Amino acid sequence: MLRLLYGTGMRLMECVRLRVKDVDFSRAEIIVRDGKGAKDRVTMLPQRIAAELQAHLQRRRHLYEDDLAKGMASVYLPNALDRKYANAENEWAWQYVFVAKSYSIDPRSGTERRHHIDEKLVQRAMKRAVQEAAISKPATPHTLRHSFATHLLQGGYDIRTVQELLGHADVATTMIYTHVLNKGGRGVVSPLDLS
């Protein structure tokens, strides 16, 4: 999940709430639903993790089929979609990509079901990774989103493309990342470093 956060620029909760139907391997893209500001957007699916994600979804499909056989495959559907699409809550396409290991009671409906993975587990995994890598600066899963934007800009991608991928309403928000392009010494590379 951490590699997916870095490779797509998604926010943690966008990744946690990702549904099977929103991952498109043929187009190498992910549709981020109901992001900040209740907006949808499209970001890339990094080819480097596509095979690993497909393998994860195969394992996830087996778990779904076991849940379906037990009558426990329903998932939460937002915005009255459960009334609009009668059996969608039990369909594979609507399942969360990353799910909890066990069932829990949905406080909204009282239904016992498998929910998406708890975001705290991802935050703890990131904290362990930072400690194991002996990184002295603080870093959270959201740091990976910042790194995504920064590295795209350093790679020469235009600010509007980065804005769209991040889902920023205003380019001024994305402009924050341009500070990294201004290296020390007003962005001038020392002649010593050129040789």
N, CA and C atoms as an extended XYZ file, in Angstrom:
585
Properties=species:S:1:pos:R:3:atomname:S:1:resname:S:1:resid:I:1 pbc="F F F"
N         0.820       -1.192        0.000 N   MET     1
C         0.000        0.000        0.000 CA  MET     1
C         0.863        1.255        0.000 C   MET     1
N         1.982        1.203        0.712 N   LEU     2
C         2.860        2.368        0.761 CA  LEU     2
C         3.445        2.660       -0.618 C   LEU     2
N         3.812        1.632       -1.342 N   ARG     3
C         4.325        1.848       -2.700 CA  ARG     3
C         3.229        2.393       -3.609 C   ARG     3
N         2.008        1.976       -3.395 N   LEU     4
C         0.886        2.491       -4.171 CA  LEU     4
C         0.644        3.969       -3.855 C   LEU     4
N         0.789        4.344       -2.591 N   LEU     5
C         0.639        5.751       -2.215 CA  LEU     5
C         1.685        6.610       -2.916 C   LEU     5
N         2.932        6.150       -2.897 N   TYR     6
C         3.999        6.912       -3.543 CA  TYR     6
C         3.834        6.928       -5.064 C   TYR     6
N         3.444        5.807       -5.630 N   GLY     7
C         3.359        5.685       -7.077 CA  GLY     7
C         2.149        6.330       -7.717 C   GLY     7
N         1.151        6.695       -6.904 N   THR     8
C        -0.076        7.269       -7.452 CA  THR     8
C        -0.376        8.666       -6.934 C   THR     8
N         0.190        9.028       -5.804 N   GLY     9
C        -0.119       10.318       -5.200 CA  GLY     9
C        -1.421       10.321       -4.423 C   GLY     9
N        -1.978        9.140       -4.178 N   MET    10
C        -3.228        9.078       -3.419 CA  MET    10
C        -3.013        9.449       -1.965 C   MET    10
N        -4.063        9.970       -1.354 N   ARG    11
C        -4.076       10.160        0.094 CA  ARG    11
C        -4.314        8.799        0.740 C   ARG    11
N        -3.951        8.664        2.001 N   LEU    12
C        -4.079        7.390        2.699 CA  LEU    12
C        -5.509        6.848        2.635 C   LEU    12
N        -6.494        7.667        2.978 N   MET    13
C        -7.871        7.177        3.006 CA  MET    13
C        -8.392        6.867        1.603 C   MET    13
N        -7.877        7.524        0.591 N   GLU    14
C        -8.267        7.195       -0.780 CA  GLU    14
C        -7.787        5.790       -1.136 C   GLU    14
N        -6.617        5.437       -0.700 N   CYS    15
C        -6.064        4.106       -0.948 CA  CYS    15
C        -6.803        3.052       -0.124 C   CYS    15
N        -7.039        3.351        1.133 N   VAL    16
C        -7.727        2.422        2.027 CA  VAL    16
C        -9.126        2.097        1.496 C   VAL    16
N        -9.808        3.084        0.932 N   ARG    17
C       -11.193        2.915        0.444 CA  ARG    17
C       -11.274        2.477       -1.019 C   ARG    17
N       -10.153        2.171       -1.624 N   LEU    18
C       -10.108        1.783       -3.034 CA  LEU    18
C       -10.952        0.531       -3.282 C   LEU    18
N       -11.771        0.564       -4.335 N   ARG    19
C       -12.636       -0.567       -4.699 CA  ARG    19
C       -12.051       -1.278       -5.918 C   ARG    19
N       -12.353       -2.553       -6.038 N   VAL    20
C       -11.841       -3.374       -7.138 CA  VAL    20
C       -12.164       -2.748       -8.495 C   VAL    20
N       -13.373       -2.233       -8.665 N   LYS    21
C       -13.805       -1.690       -9.953 CA  LYS    21
C       -13.030       -0.451      -10.378 C   LYS    21
N       -12.325        0.170       -9.446 N   ASP    22
C       -11.619        1.412       -9.742 CA  ASP    22
C       -10.153        1.209      -10.129 C   ASP    22
N        -9.731       -0.031      -10.224 N   VAL    23
C        -8.372       -0.352      -10.677 CA  VAL    23
C        -8.492       -0.916      -12.085 C   VAL    23
N        -7.908       -0.235      -13.051 N   ASP    24
C        -7.999       -0.642      -14.451 CA  ASP    24
C        -6.601       -0.987      -14.958 C   ASP    24
N        -6.316       -2.278      -15.025 N   PHE    25
C        -4.990       -2.729      -15.443 CA  PHE    25
C        -4.757       -2.492      -16.932 C   PHE    25
N        -5.788       -2.621      -17.759 N   SER    26
C        -5.604       -2.446      -19.199 CA  SER    26
C        -5.266       -0.999      -19.556 C   SER    26
N        -5.801       -0.048      -18.819 N   ARG    27
C        -5.522        1.365      -19.071 CA  ARG    27
C        -4.423        1.901      -18.147 C   ARG    27
N        -3.947        1.059      -17.231 N   ALA    28
C        -2.910        1.439      -16.269 CA  ALA    28
C        -3.312        2.696      -15.502 C   ALA    28
N        -4.540        2.668      -14.977 N   GLU    29
C        -5.010        3.818      -14.212 CA  GLU    29
C        -5.879        3.393      -13.031 C   GLU    29
N        -5.980        4.298      -12.095 N   ILE    30
C        -6.817        4.112      -10.920 CA  ILE    30
C        -7.754        5.309      -10.846 C   ILE    30
N        -9.018        5.023      -10.634 N   ILE    31
C        -9.987        6.094      -10.433 CA  ILE    31
C       -10.114        6.303       -8.930 C   ILE    31
N        -9.820        7.495       -8.496 N   VAL    32
C        -9.924        7.849       -7.083 CA  VAL    32
C       -11.306        8.456       -6.891 C   VAL    32
N       -12.140        7.769       -6.117 N   ARG    33
C       -13.525        8.204       -5.912 CA  ARG    33
C       -13.653        9.013       -4.633 C   ARG    33
N       -14.454       10.045       -4.714 N   ASP    34
C       -14.816       10.829       -3.536 CA  ASP    34
C       -13.593       11.291       -2.756 C   ASP    34
N       -12.635       11.867       -3.485 N   GLY    35
C       -11.442       12.409       -2.835 CA  GLY    35
C       -11.781       13.678       -2.073 C   GLY    35
N       -10.771       14.379       -1.656 N   LYS    36
C       -10.982       15.623       -0.919 CA  LYS    36
C       -11.840       16.575       -1.758 C   LYS    36
N       -12.823       17.191       -1.135 N   GLY    37
C       -13.747       18.041       -1.872 CA  GLY    37
C       -14.816       17.236       -2.589 C   GLY    37
N       -14.941       15.947       -2.224 N   ALA    38
C       -15.943       15.036       -2.805 CA  ALA    38
C       -15.816       14.930       -4.323 C   ALA    38
N       -14.573       14.981       -4.821 N   LYS    39
C       -14.347       14.904       -6.259 CA  LYS    39
C       -13.664       13.589       -6.630 C   LYS    39
N       -13.939       13.146       -7.859 N   ASP    40
C       -13.269       11.974       -8.420 CA  ASP    40
C       -12.127       12.464       -9.305 C   ASP    40
N       -11.110       11.619       -9.460 N   ARG    41
C       -10.020       11.935      -10.378 CA  ARG    41
C        -9.384       10.638      -10.845 C   ARG    41
N        -8.539       10.747      -11.830 N   VAL    42
C        -7.833        9.587      -12.369 CA  VAL    42
C        -6.347        9.795      -12.143 C   VAL    42
N        -5.681        8.741      -11.697 N   THR    43
C        -4.228        8.766      -11.559 CA  THR    43
C        -3.678        7.502      -12.212 C   THR    43
N        -2.384        7.438      -12.328 N   MET    44
C        -1.781        6.294      -13.011 CA  MET    44
C        -1.665        5.085      -12.082 C   MET    44
N        -1.629        3.900      -12.696 N   LEU    45
C        -1.305        2.669      -11.984 CA  LEU    45
C         0.136        2.350      -12.349 C   LEU    45
N         1.061        2.469      -11.395 N   PRO    46
C         2.474        2.211      -11.717 CA  PRO    46
C         2.688        0.781      -12.215 C   PRO    46
N         3.307        0.650      -13.353 N   GLN    47
C         3.558       -0.673      -13.936 CA  GLN    47
C         4.441       -1.534      -13.043 C   GLN    47
N         5.285       -0.896      -12.261 N   ARG    48
C         6.205       -1.616      -11.402 CA  ARG    48
C         5.488       -2.461      -10.337 C   ARG    48
N         4.277       -2.051       -9.968 N   ILE    49
C         3.554       -2.821       -8.946 CA  ILE    49
C         2.272       -3.462       -9.484 C   ILE    49
N         2.035       -3.358      -10.785 N   ALA    50
C         0.811       -3.908      -11.374 CA  ALA    50
C         0.691       -5.421      -11.149 C   ALA    50
N         1.759       -6.164      -11.409 N   ALA    51
C         1.701       -7.624      -11.236 CA  ALA    51
C         1.474       -7.992       -9.773 C   ALA    51
N         2.133       -7.285       -8.875 N   GLU    52
C         1.957       -7.539       -7.438 CA  GLU    52
C         0.519       -7.231       -7.006 C   GLU    52
N        -0.048       -6.168       -7.549 N   LEU    53
C        -1.423       -5.813       -7.221 CA  LEU    53
C        -2.403       -6.828       -7.809 C   LEU    53
N        -2.125       -7.328       -9.002 N   GLN    54
C        -2.974       -8.373       -9.584 CA  GLN    54
C        -2.933       -9.639       -8.736 C   GLN    54
N        -1.754      -10.011       -8.258 N   ALA    55
C        -1.631      -11.187       -7.389 CA  ALA    55
C        -2.390      -10.967       -6.081 C   ALA    55
N        -2.297       -9.758       -5.548 N   HIS    56
C        -3.047       -9.421       -4.330 CA  HIS    56
C        -4.541       -9.573       -4.579 C   HIS    56
N        -5.013       -9.091       -5.732 N   LEU    57
C        -6.438       -9.178       -6.040 CA  LEU    57
C        -6.898      -10.619       -6.261 C   LEU    57
N        -6.021      -11.482       -6.728 N   GLN    58
C        -6.367      -12.907       -6.850 CA  GLN    58
C        -6.584      -13.510       -5.465 C   GLN    58
N        -5.679      -13.188       -4.529 N   ARG    59
C        -5.849      -13.671       -3.148 CA  ARG    59
C        -7.094      -13.058       -2.524 C   ARG    59
N        -7.303      -11.784       -2.819 N   ARG    60
C        -8.477      -11.075       -2.301 CA  ARG    60
C        -9.761      -11.694       -2.842 C   ARG    60
N        -9.738      -12.146       -4.104 N   ARG    61
C       -10.915      -12.772       -4.723 CA  ARG    61
C       -11.275      -14.071       -4.008 C   ARG    61
N       -10.272      -14.844       -3.618 N   HIS    62
C       -10.531      -16.082       -2.875 CA  HIS    62
C       -11.201      -15.777       -1.534 C   HIS    62
N       -10.720      -14.761       -0.863 N   LEU    63
C       -11.314      -14.352        0.410 CA  LEU    63
C       -12.762      -13.903        0.189 C   LEU    63
N       -12.985      -13.145       -0.868 N   TYR    64
C       -14.336      -12.689       -1.213 CA  TYR    64
C       -15.262      -13.880       -1.459 C   TYR    64
N       -14.785      -14.866       -2.213 N   GLU    65
C       -15.616      -16.038       -2.518 CA  GLU    65
C       -15.941      -16.833       -1.256 C   GLU    65
N       -14.986      -16.918       -0.324 N   ASP    66
C       -15.259      -17.558        0.969 CA  ASP    66
C       -16.324      -16.770        1.735 C   ASP    66
N       -16.178      -15.442        1.749 N   ASP    67
C       -17.159      -14.591        2.425 CA  ASP    67
C       -18.533      -14.725        1.776 C   ASP    67
N       -18.557      -14.794        0.453 N   LEU    68
C       -19.809      -14.921       -0.287 CA  LEU    68
C       -20.510      -16.232        0.081 C   LEU    68
N       -19.746      -17.308        0.171 N   ALA    69
C       -20.310      -18.611        0.536 CA  ALA    69
C       -20.900      -18.593        1.954 C   ALA    69
N       -20.341      -17.772        2.823 N   LYS    70
C       -20.826      -17.650        4.203 CA  LYS    70
C       -21.949      -16.626        4.336 C   LYS    70
N       -22.244      -15.926        3.235 N   GLY    71
C       -23.246      -14.869        3.297 CA  GLY    71
C       -22.732      -13.622        3.992 C   GLY    71
N       -21.406      -13.406        3.942 N   MET    72
C       -20.758      -12.293        4.644 CA  MET    72
C       -19.975      -11.386        3.692 C   MET    72
N       -20.376      -11.323        2.434 N   ALA    73
C       -19.595      -10.581        1.446 CA  ALA    73
C       -20.057       -9.146        1.236 C   ALA    73
N       -21.066       -8.696        1.944 N   SER    74
C       -21.560       -7.347        1.693 CA  SER    74
C       -20.548       -6.298        2.143 C   SER    74
N       -20.534       -5.188        1.429 N   VAL    75
C       -19.685       -4.051        1.776 CA  VAL    75
C       -20.549       -2.798        1.861 C   VAL    75
N       -20.030       -1.815        2.558 N   TYR    76
C       -20.717       -0.528        2.660 CA  TYR    76
C       -20.710        0.162        1.298 C   TYR    76
N       -21.850        0.697        0.906 N   LEU    77
C       -21.959        1.494       -0.314 CA  LEU    77
C       -22.384        2.905        0.060 C   LEU    77
N       -21.667        3.903       -0.428 N   PRO    78
C       -21.991        5.292       -0.078 CA  PRO    78
C       -23.167        5.849       -0.872 C   PRO    78
N       -23.710        6.938       -0.382 N   ASN    79
C       -24.692        7.756       -1.097 CA  ASN    79
C       -25.894        6.979       -1.645 C   ASN    79
N       -26.458        6.114       -0.837 N   ALA    80
C       -27.664        5.361       -1.197 CA  ALA    80
C       -27.488        4.474       -2.431 C   ALA    80
N       -26.252        4.114       -2.766 N   LEU    81
C       -26.029        3.229       -3.909 CA  LEU    81
C       -26.621        1.846       -3.657 C   LEU    81
N       -26.751        1.462       -2.395 N   ASP    82
C       -27.345        0.161       -2.080 CA  ASP    82
C       -28.818        0.108       -2.499 C   ASP    82
N       -29.496        1.259       -2.526 N   ARG    83
C       -30.885        1.298       -2.997 CA  ARG    83
C       -30.940        1.382       -4.521 C   ARG    83
N       -29.974        2.072       -5.102 N   LYS    84
C       -29.944        2.237       -6.556 CA  LYS    84
C       -29.563        0.935       -7.267 C   LYS    84
N       -28.561        0.246       -6.713 N   TYR    85
C       -28.081       -1.018       -7.278 CA  TYR    85
C       -28.341       -2.118       -6.248 C   TYR    85
N       -29.414       -2.856       -6.450 N   ALA    86
C       -29.954       -3.783       -5.449 CA  ALA    86
C       -28.937       -4.752       -4.837 C   ALA    86
N       -28.130       -5.424       -5.623 N   ASN    87
C       -27.232       -6.440       -5.077 CA  ASN    87
C       -25.761       -6.023       -5.140 C   ASN    87
N       -25.486       -4.762       -5.433 N   ALA    88
C       -24.105       -4.297       -5.615 CA  ALA    88
C       -23.244       -4.524       -4.373 C   ALA    88
N       -23.848       -4.457       -3.197 N   GLU    89
C       -23.046       -4.606       -1.973 CA  GLU    89
C       -22.395       -5.981       -1.850 C   GLU    89
N       -22.880       -6.954       -2.636 N   ASN    90
C       -22.301       -8.305       -2.611 CA  ASN    90
C       -21.479       -8.625       -3.847 C   ASN    90
N       -21.363       -7.688       -4.767 N   GLU    91
C       -20.632       -7.944       -6.012 CA  GLU    91
C       -19.131       -7.723       -5.834 C   GLU    91
N       -18.354       -8.489       -6.594 N   TRP    92
C       -16.895       -8.414       -6.546 CA  TRP    92
C       -16.402       -7.005       -6.871 C   TRP    92
N       -16.981       -6.360       -7.859 N   ALA    93
C       -16.508       -5.048       -8.304 CA  ALA    93
C       -16.521       -4.002       -7.187 C   ALA    93
N       -17.453       -4.111       -6.247 N   TRP    94
C       -17.596       -3.116       -5.192 CA  TRP    94
C       -16.765       -3.438       -3.951 C   TRP    94
N       -16.088       -4.559       -3.952 N   GLN    95
C       -15.305       -4.947       -2.775 CA  GLN    95
C       -14.099       -4.029       -2.605 C   GLN    95
N       -13.692       -3.858       -1.357 N   TYR    96
C       -12.476       -3.089       -1.081 CA  TYR    96
C       -11.265       -3.896       -1.537 C   TYR    96
N       -10.280       -3.220       -2.083 N   VAL    97
C        -9.046       -3.884       -2.496 CA  VAL    97
C        -8.269       -4.350       -1.262 C   VAL    97
N        -8.235       -3.511       -0.234 N   PHE    98
C        -7.487       -3.816        0.989 CA  PHE    98
C        -8.473       -3.938        2.150 C   PHE    98
N        -8.658       -5.164        2.634 N   VAL    99
C        -9.683       -5.402        3.654 CA  VAL    99
C        -9.099       -5.812        4.997 C   VAL    99
N        -9.935       -5.654        5.997 N   ALA   100
C        -9.585       -6.090        7.347 CA  ALA   100
C        -9.531       -7.618        7.390 C   ALA   100
N        -8.774       -8.136        8.327 N   LYS   101
C        -8.643       -9.596        8.464 CA  LYS   101
C        -9.901      -10.241        9.018 C   LYS   101
N       -10.695       -9.469        9.742 N   SER   102
C       -11.878      -10.046       10.369 CA  SER   102
C       -13.107       -9.172       10.121 C   SER   102
N       -14.236       -9.685       10.502 N   TYR   103
C       -15.497       -8.948       10.361 CA  TYR   103
C       -15.660       -7.986       11.531 C   TYR   103
N       -16.476       -6.967       11.312 N   SER   104
C       -16.823       -6.039       12.383 CA  SER   104
C       -18.257       -5.564       12.147 C   SER   104
N       -18.826       -4.964       13.158 N   ILE   105
C       -20.188       -4.453       13.053 CA  ILE   105
C       -20.137       -3.040       12.467 C   ILE   105
N       -20.862       -2.827       11.375 N   ASP   106
C       -20.951       -1.511       10.751 CA  ASP   106
C       -21.866       -0.655       11.626 C   ASP   106
N       -21.348        0.416       12.230 N   PRO   107
C       -22.170        1.236       13.128 CA  PRO   107
C       -23.331        1.944       12.430 C   PRO   107
N       -23.230        2.129       11.115 N   ARG   108
C       -24.308        2.801       10.376 CA  ARG   108
C       -25.527        1.913       10.225 C   ARG   108
N       -25.290        0.621        9.969 N   SER   109
C       -26.397       -0.287        9.670 CA  SER   109
C       -26.574       -1.410       10.679 C   SER   109
N       -25.534       -1.656       11.493 N   GLY   110
C       -25.578       -2.793       12.418 CA  GLY   110
C       -25.242       -4.111       11.755 C   GLY   110
N       -24.874       -4.073       10.467 N   THR   111
C       -24.539       -5.275        9.708 CA  THR   111
C       -23.116       -5.723       10.033 C   THR   111
N       -22.955       -7.024       10.221 N   GLU   112
C       -21.606       -7.570       10.421 CA  GLU   112
C       -21.013       -7.858        9.051 C   GLU   112
N       -19.854       -7.295        8.783 N   ARG   113
C       -19.218       -7.438        7.479 CA  ARG   113
C       -17.727       -7.139        7.585 C   ARG   113
N       -17.031       -7.425        6.493 N   ARG   114
C       -15.603       -7.120        6.411 CA  ARG   114
C       -15.470       -5.681        5.912 C   ARG   114
N       -14.758       -4.863        6.649 N   HIS   115
C       -14.568       -3.461        6.291 CA  HIS   115
C       -13.200       -3.306        5.633 C   HIS   115
N       -12.889       -2.107        5.158 N   HIS   116
C       -11.549       -1.892        4.606 CA  HIS   116
C       -10.521       -1.931        5.733 C   HIS   116
N        -9.281       -2.071        5.371 N   ILE   117
C        -8.189       -2.128        6.342 CA  ILE   117
C        -8.170       -0.831        7.159 C   ILE   117
N        -7.771       -0.945        8.389 N   ASP   118
C        -7.666        0.216        9.270 CA  ASP   118
C        -6.432        1.029        8.870 C   ASP   118
N        -6.639        2.305        8.653 N   GLU   119
C        -5.529        3.171        8.211 CA  GLU   119
C        -4.390        3.218        9.220 C   GLU   119
N        -4.680        2.954       10.484 N   LYS   120
C        -3.623        2.970       11.509 CA  LYS   120
C        -2.584        1.881       11.250 C   LYS   120
N        -2.998        0.771       10.663 N   LEU   121
C        -2.049       -0.299       10.335 CA  LEU   121
C        -1.035        0.181        9.291 C   LEU   121
N        -1.492        0.957        8.348 N   VAL   122
C        -0.608        1.494        7.309 CA  VAL   122
C         0.326        2.536        7.926 C   VAL   122
N        -0.218        3.366        8.804 N   GLN   123
C         0.602        4.382        9.475 CA  GLN   123
C         1.698        3.728       10.311 C   GLN   123
N         1.357        2.647       10.993 N   ARG   124
C         2.370        1.933       11.806 CA  ARG   124
C         3.428        1.278       10.929 C   ARG   124
N         2.998        0.722        9.799 N   ALA   125
C         3.956        0.104        8.873 CA  ALA   125
C         4.931        1.155        8.347 C   ALA   125
N         4.428        2.329        8.057 N   MET   126
C         5.289        3.423        7.589 CA  MET   126
C         6.272        3.820        8.690 C   MET   126
N         5.779        3.928        9.895 N   LYS   127
C         6.647        4.309       11.016 CA  LYS   127
C         7.778        3.289       11.190 C   LYS   127
N         7.444        1.991       11.103 N   ARG   128
C         8.470        0.943       11.209 CA  ARG   128
C         9.483        1.052       10.077 C   ARG   128
N         8.998        1.293        8.865 N   ALA   129
C         9.892        1.398        7.703 CA  ALA   129
C        10.850        2.572        7.855 C   ALA   129
N        10.339        3.687        8.352 N   VAL   130
C        11.184        4.875        8.557 CA  VAL   130
C        12.251        4.576        9.605 C   VAL   130
N        11.865        3.900       10.682 N   GLN   131
C        12.830        3.557       11.730 CA  GLN   131
C        13.867        2.570       11.224 C   GLN   131
N        13.429        1.541       10.496 N   GLU   132
C        14.362        0.542        9.977 CA  GLU   132
C        15.338        1.136        8.960 C   GLU   132
N        14.889        2.141        8.232 N   ALA   133
C        15.757        2.802        7.251 CA  ALA   133
C        16.653        3.857        7.896 C   ALA   133
N        16.480        4.045        9.209 N   ALA   134
C        17.269        5.024        9.977 CA  ALA   134
C        17.146        6.430        9.396 C   ALA   134
N        15.951        6.771        8.963 N   ILE   135
C        15.681        8.124        8.457 CA  ILE   135
C        15.442        9.021        9.665 C   ILE   135
N        16.174       10.114        9.727 N   SER   136
C        16.095       10.970       10.918 CA  SER   136
C        14.994       12.019       10.845 C   SER   136
N        14.366       12.175        9.678 N   LYS   137
C        13.278       13.145        9.536 CA  LYS   137
C        11.941       12.439        9.723 C   LYS   137
N        10.947       13.157       10.249 N   PRO   138
C         9.633       12.527       10.394 CA  PRO   138
C         9.006       12.260        9.021 C   PRO   138
N         8.326       11.126        8.897 N   ALA   139
C         7.658       10.780        7.642 CA  ALA   139
C         6.416        9.951        7.944 C   ALA   139
N         5.343       10.254        7.246 N   THR   140
C         4.072        9.547        7.391 CA  THR   140
C         3.629        9.096        6.001 C   THR   140
N         2.543        8.338        5.902 N   PRO   141
C         2.053        7.985        4.565 CA  PRO   141
C         1.787        9.216        3.686 C   PRO   141
N         1.404       10.323        4.283 N   HIS   142
C         1.153       11.531        3.490 CA  HIS   142
C         2.449       12.094        2.899 C   HIS   142
N         3.563       11.810        3.530 N   THR   143
C         4.866       12.223        3.001 CA  THR   143
C         5.083       11.624        1.610 C   THR   143
N         4.545       10.429        1.394 N   LEU   144
C         4.693        9.775        0.097 CA  LEU   144
C         3.952       10.532       -0.999 C   LEU   144
N         2.839       11.140       -0.650 N   ARG   145
C         2.097       11.984       -1.601 CA  ARG   145
C         2.935       13.209       -1.978 C   ARG   145
N         3.556       13.807       -0.965 N   HIS   146
C         4.424       14.958       -1.224 CA  HIS   146
C         5.613       14.546       -2.101 C   HIS   146
N         6.179       13.384       -1.818 N   SER   147
C         7.315       12.893       -2.614 CA  SER   147
C         6.898       12.644       -4.057 C   SER   147
N         5.712       12.086       -4.254 N   PHE   148
C         5.163       11.860       -5.593 CA  PHE   148
C         5.150       13.168       -6.390 C   PHE   148
N         4.576       14.205       -5.808 N   ALA   149
C         4.474       15.507       -6.489 CA  ALA   149
C         5.847       16.111       -6.742 C   ALA   149
N         6.678       16.067       -5.732 N   THR   150
C         8.026       16.637       -5.851 CA  THR   150
C         8.819       15.946       -6.947 C   THR   150
N         8.792       14.620       -6.973 N   HIS   151
C         9.579       13.877       -7.956 CA  HIS   151
C         9.039       14.054       -9.373 C   HIS   151
N         7.730       14.217       -9.523 N   LEU   152
C         7.187       14.501      -10.856 CA  LEU   152
C         7.680       15.851      -11.358 C   LEU   152
N         7.646       16.853      -10.491 N   LEU   153
C         8.124       18.184      -10.888 CA  LEU   153
C         9.620       18.160      -11.193 C   LEU   153
N        10.389       17.454      -10.368 N   GLN   154
C        11.823       17.332      -10.632 CA  GLN   154
C        12.084       16.604      -11.939 C   GLN   154
N        11.170       15.703      -12.306 N   GLY   155
C        11.300       14.953      -13.556 CA  GLY   155
C        10.875       15.742      -14.783 C   GLY   155
N        10.414       16.977      -14.576 N   GLY   156
C        10.081       17.838      -15.699 CA  GLY   156
C         8.612       17.871      -16.097 C   GLY   156
N         7.752       17.207      -15.341 N   TYR   157
C         6.319       17.257      -15.667 CA  TYR   157
C         5.759       18.625      -15.321 C   TYR   157
N         4.791       19.074      -16.122 N   ASP   158
C         4.262       20.418      -15.913 CA  ASP   158
C         3.344       20.463      -14.690 C   ASP   158
N         3.234       21.643      -14.119 N   ILE   159
C         2.506       21.862      -12.878 CA  ILE   159
C         1.027       21.507      -13.011 C   ILE   159
N         0.426       21.747      -14.173 N   ARG   160
C        -0.999       21.439      -14.383 CA  ARG   160
C        -1.254       19.933      -14.360 C   ARG   160
N        -0.356       19.161      -14.934 N   THR   161
C        -0.493       17.703      -14.902 CA  THR   161
C        -0.413       17.210      -13.470 C   THR   161
N         0.549       17.710      -12.727 N   VAL   162
C         0.704       17.315      -11.320 CA  VAL   162
C        -0.528       17.739      -10.524 C   VAL   162
N        -1.039       18.932      -10.799 N   GLN   163
C        -2.252       19.418      -10.134 CA  GLN   163
C        -3.413       18.444      -10.359 C   GLN   163
N        -3.581       18.014      -11.588 N   GLU   164
C        -4.673       17.101      -11.939 CA  GLU   164
C        -4.510       15.751      -11.248 C   GLU   164
N        -3.294       15.222      -11.246 N   LEU   165
C        -3.051       13.928      -10.616 CA  LEU   165
C        -3.291       13.968       -9.106 C   LEU   165
N        -2.962       15.095       -8.487 N   LEU   166
C        -3.163       15.244       -7.049 CA  LEU   166
C        -4.606       15.586       -6.694 C   LEU   166
N        -5.352       16.093       -7.661 N   GLY   167
C        -6.731       16.472       -7.401 CA  GLY   167
C        -6.873       17.817       -6.720 C   GLY   167
N        -5.890       18.686       -6.903 N   HIS   168
C        -5.970       20.029       -6.325 CA  HIS   168
C        -6.921       20.889       -7.148 C   HIS   168
N        -7.808       21.611       -6.476 N   ALA   169
C        -8.743       22.503       -7.165 CA  ALA   169
C        -8.015       23.731       -7.708 C   ALA   169
N        -7.012       24.178       -6.981 N   ASP   170
C        -6.301       25.409       -7.342 CA  ASP   170
C        -4.821       25.098       -7.565 C   ASP   170
N        -4.269       25.591       -8.645 N   VAL   171
C        -2.857       25.358       -8.951 CA  VAL   171
C        -1.950       25.950       -7.876 C   VAL   171
N        -2.438       26.947       -7.151 N   ALA   172
C        -1.632       27.560       -6.078 CA  ALA   172
C        -1.265       26.520       -5.019 C   ALA   172
N        -2.154       25.571       -4.781 N   THR   173
C        -1.864       24.502       -3.817 CA  THR   173
C        -0.712       23.640       -4.323 C   THR   173
N        -0.718       23.352       -5.606 N   THR   174
C         0.332       22.527       -6.204 CA  THR   174
C         1.656       23.281       -6.269 C   THR   174
N         1.594       24.590       -6.397 N   MET   175
C         2.799       25.421       -6.505 CA  MET   175
C         3.703       25.282       -5.279 C   MET   175
N         3.149       24.856       -4.163 N   ILE   176
C         3.946       24.668       -2.949 CA  ILE   176
C         5.132       23.740       -3.217 C   ILE   176
N         4.925       22.766       -4.109 N   TYR   177
C         5.972       21.782       -4.377 CA  TYR   177
C         7.111       22.336       -5.223 C   TYR   177
N         6.932       23.489       -5.832 N   THR   178
C         7.981       24.030       -6.695 CA  THR   178
C         9.173       24.553       -5.905 C   THR   178
N         9.023       24.721       -4.592 N   HIS   179
C        10.154       25.216       -3.790 CA  HIS   179
C        11.352       24.280       -3.869 C   HIS   179
N        11.108       23.003       -4.088 N   VAL   180
C        12.226       22.054       -4.135 CA  VAL   180
C        13.037       22.205       -5.416 C   VAL   180
N        12.443       22.832       -6.421 N   LEU   181
C        13.174       23.021       -7.666 CA  LEU   181
C        14.202       24.129       -7.539 C   LEU   181
N        14.017       24.986       -6.554 N   ASN   182
C        14.968       26.066       -6.298 CA  ASN   182
C        15.983       25.579       -5.265 C   ASN   182
N        17.010       24.952       -5.749 N   LYS   183
C        18.041       24.420       -4.853 CA  LYS   183
C        18.830       25.564       -4.244 C   LYS   183
N        19.690       25.236       -3.314 N   GLY   184
C        20.527       26.261       -2.694 CA  GLY   184
C        21.303       27.055       -3.727 C   GLY   184
N        21.706       28.260       -3.379 N   GLY   185
C        22.464       29.107       -4.306 CA  GLY   185
C        21.624       29.541       -5.497 C   GLY   185
N        20.346       29.791       -5.265 N   ARG   186
C        19.402       30.262       -6.291 CA  ARG   186
C        19.254       29.279       -7.446 C   ARG   186
N        19.419       28.013       -7.174 N   GLY   187
C        19.216       27.001       -8.196 CA  GLY   187
C        20.402       26.794       -9.112 C   GLY   187
N        21.506       27.464       -8.827 N   VAL   188
C        22.697       27.355       -9.672 CA  VAL   188
C        23.509       26.153       -9.193 C   VAL   188
N        23.978       25.360      -10.149 N   VAL   189
C        24.827       24.207       -9.848 CA  VAL   189
C        26.270       24.682       -9.840 C   VAL   189
N        26.984       24.340       -8.799 N   SER   190
C        28.391       24.731       -8.692 CA  SER   190
C        29.207       24.128       -9.831 C   SER   190
N        30.178       24.877      -10.366 N   PRO   191
C        31.036       24.311      -11.419 CA  PRO   191
C        31.812       23.093      -10.931 C   PRO   191
N        32.056       23.036       -9.631 N   LEU   192
C        32.759       21.890       -9.066 CA  LEU   192
C        31.927       20.621       -9.242 C   LEU   192
N        30.585       20.777       -9.164 N   ASP   193
C        29.701       19.620       -9.286 CA  ASP   193
C        29.481       19.214      -10.738 C   ASP   193
N        29.868       20.034      -11.681 N   LEU   194
C        29.682       19.731      -13.098 CA  LEU   194
C        30.800       18.863      -13.663 C   LEU   194
N        31.922       18.809      -12.981 N   SER   195
C        33.063       18.063      -13.529 CA  SER   195
C        33.121       16.645      -13.027 C   SER   195
